[in-house]
Amino acid sequence: MSSANPSSASLPPRVYSLDDLTALNDEIIALVRSGVPLERGLTDACHELRGRTGRLVEAVAQRVERGQSLDEAVASPELNLPDV
Protein backbone atom coordinates (compact mmCIF):
# COMPACT_ATOMS: atom_id res chain seq x y z
CA MET A 1 0.00 0.00 0.00
CA SER A 2 1.36 3.39 -0.91
CA SER A 3 1.96 5.77 1.96
CA ALA A 4 2.81 8.72 -0.27
CA ASN A 5 -0.78 9.81 -0.71
CA PRO A 6 -3.37 8.82 1.91
CA SER A 7 -6.16 9.24 -0.63
CA SER A 8 -4.44 7.13 -3.28
CA ALA A 9 -7.05 4.43 -2.80
CA SER A 10 -9.96 6.83 -3.22
CA LEU A 11 -12.36 5.24 -5.60
CA PRO A 12 -14.78 6.98 -7.92
CA PRO A 13 -18.42 6.12 -7.36
CA ARG A 14 -19.16 2.90 -9.23
CA VAL A 15 -21.09 -0.28 -9.01
CA TYR A 16 -18.98 -3.17 -7.83
CA SER A 17 -19.39 -6.61 -9.26
CA LEU A 18 -20.49 -9.52 -7.15
CA ASP A 19 -16.93 -10.88 -7.58
CA ASP A 20 -15.46 -7.66 -6.07
CA LEU A 21 -17.75 -7.80 -3.06
CA THR A 22 -17.25 -11.54 -2.62
CA ALA A 23 -13.45 -11.13 -2.69
CA LEU A 24 -13.60 -8.39 -0.03
CA ASN A 25 -15.90 -10.50 2.12
CA ASP A 26 -13.73 -13.62 1.71
CA GLU A 27 -10.63 -11.67 2.77
CA ILE A 28 -12.34 -10.31 5.86
CA ILE A 29 -13.66 -13.75 6.84
CA ALA A 30 -10.23 -15.35 6.40
CA LEU A 31 -8.55 -12.65 8.49
CA VAL A 32 -11.07 -12.92 11.31
CA ARG A 33 -10.83 -16.71 11.37
CA SER A 34 -7.04 -16.64 11.41
CA GLY A 35 -6.83 -13.95 14.08
CA VAL A 36 -4.80 -11.58 11.90
CA PRO A 37 -5.49 -7.90 12.70
CA LEU A 38 -7.69 -6.43 9.96
CA GLU A 39 -5.47 -3.45 9.22
CA ARG A 40 -2.42 -5.64 8.63
CA GLY A 41 -4.26 -8.38 6.79
CA LEU A 42 -6.16 -6.04 4.47
CA THR A 43 -2.96 -4.15 3.69
CA ASP A 44 -1.25 -7.40 2.75
CA ALA A 45 -4.27 -8.56 0.73
CA CYS A 46 -4.45 -5.40 -1.37
CA HIS A 47 -0.99 -6.23 -2.75
CA GLU A 48 -2.18 -9.67 -3.84
CA LEU A 49 -5.46 -8.59 -5.41
CA ARG A 50 -5.50 -6.82 -8.75
CA GLY A 51 -7.50 -4.10 -10.36
CA ARG A 52 -10.70 -2.76 -8.90
CA THR A 53 -10.85 -5.41 -6.17
CA GLY A 54 -7.34 -4.56 -4.97
CA ARG A 55 -8.17 -0.86 -4.91
CA LEU A 56 -11.34 -1.56 -2.95
CA VAL A 57 -9.48 -3.63 -0.35
CA GLU A 58 -6.77 -0.94 -0.16
CA ALA A 59 -9.37 1.78 0.45
CA VAL A 60 -10.95 -0.23 3.26
CA ALA A 61 -7.50 -1.01 4.72
CA GLN A 62 -6.53 2.68 4.76
CA ARG A 63 -9.70 3.61 6.61
CA VAL A 64 -9.21 0.86 9.20
CA GLU A 65 -5.57 1.94 9.67
CA ARG A 66 -6.80 5.48 10.40
CA GLY A 67 -8.90 4.13 13.24
CA GLN A 68 -12.29 3.56 11.63
CA SER A 69 -14.14 0.41 12.55
CA LEU A 70 -14.76 -2.07 9.76
CA ASP A 71 -18.41 -1.01 9.75
CA GLU A 72 -17.43 2.65 9.34
CA ALA A 73 -14.89 1.84 6.66
CA VAL A 74 -17.27 -0.10 4.41
CA ALA A 75 -20.06 2.43 5.01
CA SER A 76 -17.84 5.25 3.76
CA PRO A 77 -19.77 7.18 1.10
CA GLU A 78 -16.62 7.46 -1.04
CA LEU A 79 -16.61 3.71 -1.58
CA ASN A 80 -20.22 3.68 -2.71
CA LEU A 81 -20.71 0.08 -1.57
CA PRO A 82 -24.27 -1.26 -1.60
CA ASP A 83 -26.06 -1.48 1.73
CA VAL A 84 -25.90 -5.13 2.63
GROMACS elastic network, one bead per residue, 0.5 to 0.9 nm:
[ bonds ]
;  ai    aj funct       b0    kb
    1     9     6  0.87870   500
    1    43     6  0.62902   500
    1    44     6  0.79949   500
    1    46     6  0.71331   500
    1    47     6  0.68796   500
    1    58     6  0.68419   500
    1    61     6  0.89148   500
    1    62     6  0.85165   500
    2     5     6  0.67693   500
    2     6     6  0.77317   500
    2     8     6  0.72983   500
    2     9     6  0.86886   500
    3     6     6  0.61368   500
    3     8     6  0.83851   500
    4     7     6  0.89948   500
    4     8     6  0.80164   500
    5     8     6  0.52184   500
    5     9     6  0.85261   500
    6     9     6  0.74228   500
    6    10     6  0.85925   500
    6    62     6  0.74764   500
    7    10     6  0.51958   500
    7    11     6  0.88981   500
    7    59     6  0.81874   500
    7    62     6  0.84989   500
    8    11     6  0.84629   500
    8    55     6  0.89600   500
    8    58     6  0.89631   500
    8    59     6  0.81679   500
    9    55     6  0.57986   500
    9    56     6  0.73637   500
    9    57     6  0.87640   500
    9    58     6  0.59938   500
    9    60     6  0.85798   500
    9    62     6  0.77837   500
   10    55     6  0.80706   500
   10    56     6  0.85023   500
   10    58     6  0.89438   500
   10    59     6  0.62701   500
   10    78     6  0.70374   500
   10    79     6  0.75276   500
   11    14     6  0.80546   500
   11    52     6  0.88075   500
   11    55     6  0.74274   500
   11    56     6  0.73634   500
   11    59     6  0.75820   500
   11    78     6  0.66268   500
   11    79     6  0.60476   500
   11    80     6  0.85184   500
   12    78     6  0.71407   500
   12    79     6  0.73655   500
   12    80     6  0.82243   500
   13    77     6  0.86404   500
   13    78     6  0.67120   500
   13    79     6  0.65198   500
   13    80     6  0.55532   500
   13    81     6  0.86736   500
   14    79     6  0.81035   500
   14    80     6  0.66561   500
   14    81     6  0.83095   500
   15    80     6  0.74901   500
   15    81     6  0.74527   500
   15    82     6  0.81224   500
   16    19     6  0.79769   500
   16    20     6  0.59660   500
   16    21     6  0.67522   500
   16    52     6  0.83532   500
   16    53     6  0.85952   500
   16    80     6  0.86456   500
   16    81     6  0.72583   500
   16    82     6  0.83900   500
   17    20     6  0.51738   500
   17    21     6  0.65268   500
   17    22     6  0.85440   500
   18    21     6  0.52182   500
   18    22     6  0.59274   500
   18    23     6  0.84886   500
   19    22     6  0.50114   500
   19    23     6  0.60046   500
   19    24     6  0.86196   500
   19    53     6  0.82994   500
   20    23     6  0.52428   500
   20    24     6  0.63676   500
   20    25     6  0.86843   500
   20    52     6  0.73896   500
   20    53     6  0.51316   500
   20    54     6  0.87619   500
   20    56     6  0.79966   500
   21    24     6  0.51772   500
   21    25     6  0.61302   500
   21    26     6  0.85288   500
   21    53     6  0.79382   500
   21    56     6  0.89437   500
   21    81     6  0.85450   500
   22    25     6  0.50349   500
   22    26     6  0.59489   500
   22    27     6  0.85350   500
   23    26     6  0.50629   500
   23    27     6  0.61692   500
   23    28     6  0.86653   500
   23    49     6  0.88100   500
   23    53     6  0.71756   500
   23    57     6  0.87964   500
   24    27     6  0.52363   500
   24    28     6  0.63206   500
   24    29     6  0.87078   500
   24    53     6  0.73580   500
   24    54     6  0.88494   500
   24    56     6  0.77660   500
   24    57     6  0.63012   500
   25    28     6  0.51664   500
   25    29     6  0.61473   500
   25    30     6  0.86006   500
   26    29     6  0.51299   500
   26    30     6  0.61043   500
   26    31     6  0.85887   500
   27    30     6  0.51831   500
   27    31     6  0.61621   500
   27    32     6  0.86422   500
   27    41     6  0.82179   500
   27    42     6  0.73892   500
   27    45     6  0.73683   500
   27    57     6  0.87039   500
   28    31     6  0.51736   500
   28    32     6  0.61717   500
   28    33     6  0.85780   500
   28    38     6  0.73161   500
   28    41     6  0.83624   500
   28    42     6  0.76442   500
   29    32     6  0.52382   500
   29    33     6  0.61070   500
   29    34     6  0.85512   500
   30    33     6  0.51860   500
   30    34     6  0.60819   500
   30    35     6  0.85167   500
   30    36     6  0.86059   500
   31    34     6  0.51743   500
   31    35     6  0.59907   500
   31    36     6  0.51821   500
   31    37     6  0.70425   500
   31    38     6  0.64513   500
   31    41     6  0.62843   500
   31    42     6  0.80947   500
   32    35     6  0.51662   500
   32    36     6  0.64401   500
   32    37     6  0.76278   500
   32    38     6  0.74420   500
   33    36     6  0.79460   500
   34    37     6  0.89657   500
   35    38     6  0.86159   500
   36    39     6  0.85778   500
   36    40     6  0.71773   500
   36    41     6  0.60522   500
   37    40     6  0.55753   500
   37    41     6  0.60585   500
   37    42     6  0.84665   500
   38    41     6  0.50652   500
   38    42     6  0.57156   500
   38    43     6  0.81794   500
   38    61     6  0.75411   500
   38    64     6  0.74799   500
   38    65     6  0.86288   500
   38    70     6  0.83090   500
   39    42     6  0.54588   500
   39    43     6  0.61187   500
   39    44     6  0.86815   500
   39    60     6  0.87179   500
   39    61     6  0.55133   500
   39    62     6  0.76557   500
   39    63     6  0.86391   500
   39    64     6  0.57091   500
   39    65     6  0.54080   500
   40    43     6  0.51961   500
   40    44     6  0.62536   500
   40    45     6  0.86280   500
   40    61     6  0.79110   500
   40    65     6  0.82751   500
   41    44     6  0.51323   500
   41    45     6  0.60633   500
   41    46     6  0.86878   500
   41    61     6  0.83131   500
   42    46     6  0.61192   500
   42    47     6  0.88777   500
   42    57     6  0.63309   500
   42    58     6  0.69092   500
   42    60     6  0.76243   500
   42    61     6  0.52140   500
   42    62     6  0.87305   500
   42    64     6  0.89062   500
   43    46     6  0.54202   500
   43    47     6  0.70434   500
   43    57     6  0.76846   500
   43    58     6  0.62904   500
   43    60     6  0.89042   500
   43    61     6  0.56119   500
   43    62     6  0.77783   500
   43    65     6  0.89260   500
   44    47     6  0.56251   500
   44    48     6  0.70312   500
   44    58     6  0.89834   500
   45    48     6  0.51461   500
   45    49     6  0.62553   500
   45    54     6  0.76081   500
   45    57     6  0.72559   500
   45    58     6  0.80680   500
   46    49     6  0.52453   500
   46    50     6  0.75841   500
   46    53     6  0.79938   500
   46    55     6  0.68599   500
   46    56     6  0.80518   500
   46    57     6  0.54307   500
   46    58     6  0.51744   500
   46    59     6  0.88937   500
   46    61     6  0.81082   500
   47    50     6  0.75316   500
   47    54     6  0.69275   500
   47    58     6  0.82523   500
   48    54     6  0.73445   500
   49    52     6  0.85819   500
   49    53     6  0.63000   500
   49    55     6  0.82117   500
   49    57     6  0.81482   500
   50    53     6  0.60997   500
   50    55     6  0.75780   500
   51    54     6  0.54107   500
   51    55     6  0.63742   500
   51    56     6  0.87278   500
   52    55     6  0.50908   500
   52    56     6  0.61043   500
   52    57     6  0.86762   500
   53    56     6  0.50477   500
   53    57     6  0.62326   500
   53    58     6  0.85237   500
   54    57     6  0.51784   500
   54    58     6  0.60503   500
   54    59     6  0.85868   500
   55    59     6  0.60912   500
   55    60     6  0.86538   500
   56    59     6  0.51538   500
   56    60     6  0.63592   500
   56    61     6  0.85970   500
   56    79     6  0.75729   500
   57    60     6  0.51719   500
   57    61     6  0.60457   500
   57    62     6  0.86413   500
   58    62     6  0.61158   500
   58    63     6  0.86645   500
   59    62     6  0.52431   500
   59    63     6  0.64369   500
   59    64     6  0.88061   500
   59    73     6  0.83097   500
   59    79     6  0.77694   500
   60    63     6  0.52456   500
   60    64     6  0.62883   500
   60    65     6  0.86427   500
   60    70     6  0.77538   500
   60    73     6  0.55992   500
   60    74     6  0.64239   500
   60    76     6  0.88199   500
   60    79     6  0.84309   500
   61    64     6  0.51487   500
   61    65     6  0.60722   500
   61    66     6  0.86544   500
   61    70     6  0.89033   500
   61    73     6  0.81530   500
   62    65     6  0.50543   500
   62    66     6  0.63028   500
   62    67     6  0.89231   500
   62    73     6  0.86068   500
   63    66     6  0.51339   500
   63    67     6  0.67020   500
   63    68     6  0.56471   500
   63    69     6  0.80725   500
   63    70     6  0.82272   500
   63    72     6  0.82521   500
   63    73     6  0.54763   500
   63    74     6  0.87032   500
   63    76     6  0.87741   500
   64    67     6  0.52080   500
   64    69     6  0.59748   500
   64    70     6  0.63007   500
   64    72     6  0.84145   500
   64    73     6  0.62991   500
   65    68     6  0.71784   500
   68    71     6  0.78729   500
   68    72     6  0.57036   500
   68    73     6  0.58707   500
   69    72     6  0.51090   500
   69    73     6  0.61070   500
   69    74     6  0.87296   500
   70    74     6  0.62230   500
   70    75     6  0.84188   500
   71    74     6  0.55357   500
   71    75     6  0.60829   500
   71    76     6  0.86810   500
   72    75     6  0.50783   500
   72    76     6  0.61728   500
   73    76     6  0.53603   500
   73    79     6  0.86241   500
   74    77     6  0.83780   500
   74    79     6  0.71309   500
   74    80     6  0.85869   500
   74    81     6  0.69096   500
   75    78     6  0.85877   500
   75    79     6  0.75485   500
   75    80     6  0.78196   500
   75    81     6  0.70165   500
   75    82     6  0.86543   500
   75    83     6  0.78744   500
   76    79     6  0.56953   500
   76    80     6  0.70711   500
   76    81     6  0.79661   500
   77    80     6  0.51934   500
   77    81     6  0.76470   500
   78    81     6  0.84538   500
   80    83     6  0.89702   500
   81    84     6  0.84717   500
